[in-house]
Amino acid sequence: MQAALKIFEKKGSEKTSVRDIMTEANLGLGTFYLYYSDKKDLKEKMVLNLATDIILNAEKTCTQEDPIERYISFVDYIIDYLISHPFELDLLSKNITWTLYTKIENDYGLSEADSTLQFILNKYDNLFLTNHTESEKLYILSLTLEIMMSTCKSAVLEDSILTIDEMKPVLFAIIRKIFNRIGENKWKRLPSLFHIILDLYY
């Protein structure tokens, strides 16, 4: 899989053949089909492996007692990793919704969870102080992670007007606002991103 990641970064996944991958890995072509049905199957497993590795490593770094600050630390680790690995950022950003929600097998290392998003919810369920359904909690978490991914993509643009270090405080303020509003139950519905940003500056 590392050989595939390396050759995908060099040539792009669309222009890479199975033969290219196995040549890079110094293995015979037939070996590929012992593990994967086709290149799409390989790419999907690669994305899941990458996502779960990042999530597990991020979770290990979080020691804060406050659940919101702990979650922000979790997000901060992921941001720093993705900014340092732009190809992996591009790969994950193109598959973020599928990566979060797709069903996974136990061998991905996410104990007692059938998706990467469910694993995150299991770790950060105490972010939610009011009675939300599990589906609502998953949606809210996915929203914060998609905002994070969009922030990373904006930061690596050549003509970006802000650096990632300048973007982080705004992103973290948005996350705090989302979960503080949920905890205080000021609104019956999750506030729109537009209203959250307005609240930050006015």
C-alpha positions as a Markdown table, in Angstrom:
| # | Residue | x | y | z |
|---|---|---|---|---|
| 1 | Met | 0.0 | 0.0 | 0.0 |
| 2 | Gln | 2.9 | 2.4 | 0.7 |
| 3 | Ala | 4.2 | 1.7 | -2.8 |
| 4 | Ala | 0.8 | 2.6 | -4.2 |
| 5 | Leu | 0.7 | 5.8 | -2.2 |
| 6 | Lys | 4.2 | 6.7 | -3.5 |
| 7 | Ile | 3.3 | 6.1 | -7.1 |
| 8 | Phe | -0.1 | 7.8 | -6.9 |
| 9 | Glu | 1.7 | 10.9 | -5.6 |
| 10 | Lys | 4.2 | 10.8 | -8.5 |
| 11 | Lys | 1.8 | 10.0 | -11.4 |
| 12 | Gly | -1.7 | 10.5 | -10.0 |
| 13 | Ser | -4.1 | 7.7 | -9.3 |
| 14 | Glu | -5.9 | 7.9 | -12.7 |
| 15 | Lys | -2.6 | 7.5 | -14.7 |
| 16 | Thr | -1.2 | 4.8 | -12.4 |
| 17 | Ser | -1.7 | 1.2 | -13.5 |
| 18 | Val | -1.7 | -1.9 | -11.3 |
| 19 | Arg | 1.5 | -2.9 | -13.0 |
| 20 | Asp | 3.1 | 0.4 | -12.0 |
| 21 | Ile | 2.2 | -0.2 | -8.4 |
| 22 | Met | 3.6 | -3.7 | -8.3 |
| 23 | Thr | 6.8 | -2.6 | -10.1 |
| 24 | Glu | 7.2 | 0.0 | -7.4 |
| 25 | Ala | 6.7 | -2.6 | -4.8 |
| 26 | Asn | 9.0 | -5.1 | -6.5 |
| 27 | Leu | 6.3 | -7.8 | -6.5 |
| 28 | Gly | 4.6 | -9.8 | -9.2 |
| 29 | Leu | 1.4 | -8.7 | -10.8 |
| 30 | Gly | -0.5 | -11.7 | -9.5 |
| 31 | Thr | 0.3 | -10.8 | -5.9 |
| 32 | Phe | -1.9 | -7.7 | -6.2 |
| 33 | Tyr | -5.1 | -9.7 | -6.7 |
| 34 | Leu | -4.5 | -11.7 | -3.6 |
| 35 | Tyr | -5.3 | -8.6 | -1.6 |
| 36 | Tyr | -7.4 | -6.3 | -3.8 |
| 37 | Ser | -10.0 | -6.9 | -6.5 |
| 38 | Asp | -9.0 | -3.9 | -8.5 |
| 39 | Lys | -7.3 | -0.4 | -8.3 |
| 40 | Lys | -10.5 | 1.1 | -6.9 |
| 41 | Asp | -10.6 | -1.4 | -4.1 |
| 42 | Leu | -6.9 | -0.6 | -3.3 |
| 43 | Lys | -7.6 | 3.2 | -3.3 |
| 44 | Glu | -10.6 | 2.8 | -1.0 |
| 45 | Lys | -8.6 | 0.7 | 1.5 |
| 46 | Met | -5.7 | 3.1 | 1.2 |
| 47 | Val | -8.0 | 6.1 | 2.1 |
| 48 | Leu | -9.5 | 4.2 | 5.1 |
| 49 | Asn | -6.0 | 3.1 | 6.3 |
| 50 | Leu | -4.7 | 6.7 | 6.1 |
| 51 | Ala | -7.8 | 8.1 | 7.8 |
| 52 | Thr | -7.7 | 5.6 | 10.7 |
| 53 | Asp | -4.0 | 6.0 | 11.2 |
| 54 | Ile | -4.3 | 9.8 | 11.5 |
| 55 | Ile | -7.4 | 9.6 | 13.8 |
| 56 | Leu | -5.7 | 7.0 | 16.1 |
| 57 | Asn | -2.5 | 9.1 | 16.3 |
| 58 | Ala | -4.5 | 12.3 | 16.9 |
| 59 | Glu | -6.5 | 10.7 | 19.7 |
| 60 | Lys | -3.3 | 9.6 | 21.5 |
| 61 | Thr | -2.1 | 13.2 | 21.7 |
| 62 | Cys | -5.2 | 14.5 | 23.4 |
| 63 | Thr | -4.9 | 14.9 | 27.2 |
| 64 | Gln | -7.1 | 17.9 | 28.0 |
| 65 | Glu | -9.9 | 17.4 | 30.5 |
| 66 | Asp | -12.3 | 19.9 | 29.0 |
| 67 | Pro | -14.1 | 18.0 | 26.2 |
| 68 | Ile | -14.2 | 20.9 | 23.7 |
| 69 | Glu | -10.5 | 21.8 | 24.2 |
| 70 | Arg | -9.7 | 18.1 | 23.9 |
| 71 | Tyr | -11.6 | 17.9 | 20.6 |
| 72 | Ile | -9.9 | 21.1 | 19.3 |
| 73 | Ser | -6.5 | 19.4 | 20.2 |
| 74 | Phe | -7.6 | 16.4 | 18.2 |
| 75 | Val | -8.5 | 18.6 | 15.2 |
| 76 | Asp | -5.3 | 20.6 | 15.6 |
| 77 | Tyr | -3.2 | 17.4 | 15.3 |
| 78 | Ile | -5.0 | 16.4 | 12.1 |
| 79 | Ile | -4.6 | 19.9 | 10.6 |
| 80 | Asp | -0.8 | 19.9 | 11.2 |
| 81 | Tyr | -0.5 | 16.4 | 9.7 |
| 82 | Leu | -2.4 | 17.2 | 6.6 |
| 83 | Ile | -0.7 | 20.5 | 6.0 |
| 84 | Ser | 2.6 | 18.7 | 6.2 |
| 85 | His | 1.3 | 16.0 | 3.7 |
| 86 | Pro | -0.5 | 17.8 | 0.9 |
| 87 | Phe | -1.0 | 14.7 | -1.3 |
| 88 | Glu | -2.7 | 12.9 | 1.6 |
| 89 | Leu | -4.8 | 16.1 | 2.2 |
| 90 | Asp | -5.9 | 16.1 | -1.4 |
| 91 | Leu | -6.7 | 12.3 | -1.3 |
| 92 | Leu | -8.7 | 12.6 | 1.9 |
| 93 | Ser | -10.5 | 15.8 | 1.0 |
| 94 | Lys | -11.8 | 14.3 | -2.2 |
| 95 | Asn | -13.2 | 11.3 | -0.2 |
| 96 | Ile | -14.1 | 12.9 | 3.1 |
| 97 | Thr | -17.8 | 12.1 | 3.4 |
| 98 | Trp | -17.3 | 8.5 | 2.2 |
| 99 | Thr | -14.3 | 8.1 | 4.5 |
| 100 | Leu | -16.3 | 9.3 | 7.6 |
| 101 | Tyr | -19.5 | 7.3 | 7.0 |
| 102 | Thr | -18.5 | 4.1 | 5.2 |
| 103 | Lys | -18.7 | 0.9 | 7.1 |
| 104 | Ile | -15.4 | -0.6 | 8.1 |
| 105 | Glu | -14.1 | -4.0 | 9.3 |
| 106 | Asn | -12.6 | -4.5 | 12.8 |
| 107 | Asp | -9.1 | -4.9 | 11.3 |
| 108 | Tyr | -8.8 | -1.2 | 10.8 |
| 109 | Gly | -8.1 | -0.8 | 14.6 |
| 110 | Leu | -11.1 | 1.3 | 15.6 |
| 111 | Ser | -12.5 | -0.8 | 18.4 |
| 112 | Glu | -16.3 | -1.0 | 18.9 |
| 113 | Ala | -17.0 | 1.3 | 15.9 |
| 114 | Asp | -18.2 | 0.5 | 12.4 |
| 115 | Ser | -17.1 | 3.8 | 10.9 |
| 116 | Thr | -14.4 | 6.4 | 11.5 |
| 117 | Leu | -17.0 | 8.9 | 12.4 |
| 118 | Gln | -18.6 | 6.5 | 14.9 |
| 119 | Phe | -15.2 | 6.0 | 16.5 |
| 120 | Ile | -14.8 | 9.8 | 16.9 |
| 121 | Leu | -18.3 | 10.1 | 18.4 |
| 122 | Asn | -17.4 | 7.3 | 20.9 |
| 123 | Lys | -14.4 | 9.3 | 22.1 |
| 124 | Tyr | -16.1 | 12.7 | 22.1 |
| 125 | Asp | -19.7 | 11.9 | 23.0 |
| 126 | Asn | -19.4 | 14.2 | 26.1 |
| 127 | Leu | -19.2 | 17.2 | 23.7 |
| 128 | Phe | -23.0 | 16.9 | 23.6 |
| 129 | Leu | -24.8 | 18.0 | 26.7 |
| 130 | Thr | -28.3 | 17.9 | 25.4 |
| 131 | Asn | -30.5 | 15.1 | 24.0 |
| 132 | His | -29.5 | 14.7 | 20.4 |
| 133 | Thr | -30.0 | 11.6 | 18.5 |
| 134 | Glu | -27.0 | 9.6 | 17.4 |
| 135 | Ser | -27.6 | 10.6 | 13.8 |
| 136 | Glu | -27.6 | 14.3 | 14.8 |
| 137 | Lys | -24.4 | 13.9 | 16.8 |
| 138 | Leu | -22.7 | 12.2 | 13.8 |
| 139 | Tyr | -23.9 | 15.0 | 11.5 |
| 140 | Ile | -22.6 | 17.7 | 13.8 |
| 141 | Leu | -19.2 | 16.1 | 14.1 |
| 142 | Ser | -19.0 | 15.5 | 10.3 |
| 143 | Leu | -19.8 | 19.2 | 9.8 |
| 144 | Thr | -16.8 | 20.3 | 12.0 |
| 145 | Leu | -14.5 | 17.9 | 10.2 |
| 146 | Glu | -15.6 | 19.1 | 6.8 |
| 147 | Ile | -15.0 | 22.7 | 7.9 |
| 148 | Met | -11.5 | 21.6 | 9.1 |
| 149 | Met | -10.8 | 19.9 | 5.7 |
| 150 | Ser | -12.0 | 23.0 | 3.8 |
| 151 | Thr | -9.7 | 25.2 | 6.0 |
| 152 | Cys | -6.7 | 23.0 | 5.2 |
| 153 | Lys | -7.4 | 23.0 | 1.5 |
| 154 | Ser | -7.7 | 26.9 | 1.5 |
| 155 | Ala | -4.4 | 27.2 | 3.5 |
| 156 | Val | -2.4 | 25.3 | 0.9 |
| 157 | Leu | -3.6 | 27.3 | -2.1 |
| 158 | Glu | -0.8 | 29.3 | -3.7 |
| 159 | Asp | -2.9 | 32.5 | -3.5 |
| 160 | Ser | -4.3 | 31.9 | 0.0 |
| 161 | Ile | -4.6 | 35.3 | 1.8 |
| 162 | Leu | -4.1 | 33.6 | 5.2 |
| 163 | Thr | -1.7 | 31.1 | 6.6 |
| 164 | Ile | -3.0 | 28.0 | 8.5 |
| 165 | Asp | -1.8 | 29.6 | 11.7 |
| 166 | Glu | -4.0 | 32.6 | 11.0 |
| 167 | Met | -6.9 | 30.4 | 10.1 |
| 168 | Lys | -6.7 | 28.1 | 13.1 |
| 169 | Pro | -8.0 | 30.6 | 15.7 |
| 170 | Val | -11.1 | 31.3 | 13.6 |
| 171 | Leu | -11.7 | 27.6 | 13.0 |
| 172 | Phe | -11.3 | 26.8 | 16.7 |
| 173 | Ala | -13.6 | 29.7 | 17.7 |
| 174 | Ile | -16.3 | 28.2 | 15.3 |
| 175 | Ile | -15.9 | 24.8 | 16.9 |
| 176 | Arg | -16.2 | 26.2 | 20.4 |
| 177 | Lys | -19.3 | 28.2 | 19.3 |
| 178 | Ile | -20.9 | 25.1 | 17.8 |
| 179 | Phe | -20.5 | 23.0 | 20.9 |
| 180 | Asn | -21.1 | 25.8 | 23.4 |
| 181 | Arg | -24.4 | 26.5 | 21.7 |
| 182 | Ile | -25.3 | 22.8 | 21.8 |
| 183 | Gly | -24.4 | 22.6 | 25.4 |
| 184 | Glu | -26.3 | 25.7 | 26.5 |
| 185 | Asn | -29.3 | 24.7 | 24.4 |
| 186 | Lys | -29.9 | 28.3 | 23.4 |
| 187 | Trp | -31.2 | 27.3 | 20.0 |
| 188 | Lys | -33.5 | 24.4 | 19.3 |
| 189 | Arg | -31.6 | 23.8 | 16.1 |
| 190 | Leu | -27.9 | 23.8 | 15.3 |
| 191 | Pro | -26.9 | 27.3 | 14.3 |
| 192 | Ser | -25.9 | 28.0 | 10.7 |
| 193 | Leu | -22.2 | 28.5 | 10.0 |
| 194 | Phe | -23.2 | 32.0 | 8.8 |
| 195 | His | -24.7 | 33.0 | 12.2 |
| 196 | Ile | -21.7 | 31.5 | 14.1 |
| 197 | Ile | -19.2 | 33.6 | 12.1 |
| 198 | Leu | -21.3 | 36.7 | 12.6 |
| 199 | Asp | -21.3 | 36.1 | 16.4 |
| 200 | Leu | -17.5 | 35.8 | 16.4 |
| 201 | Tyr | -17.0 | 39.3 | 14.9 |
| 202 | Tyr | -20.0 | 41.3 | 16.2 |
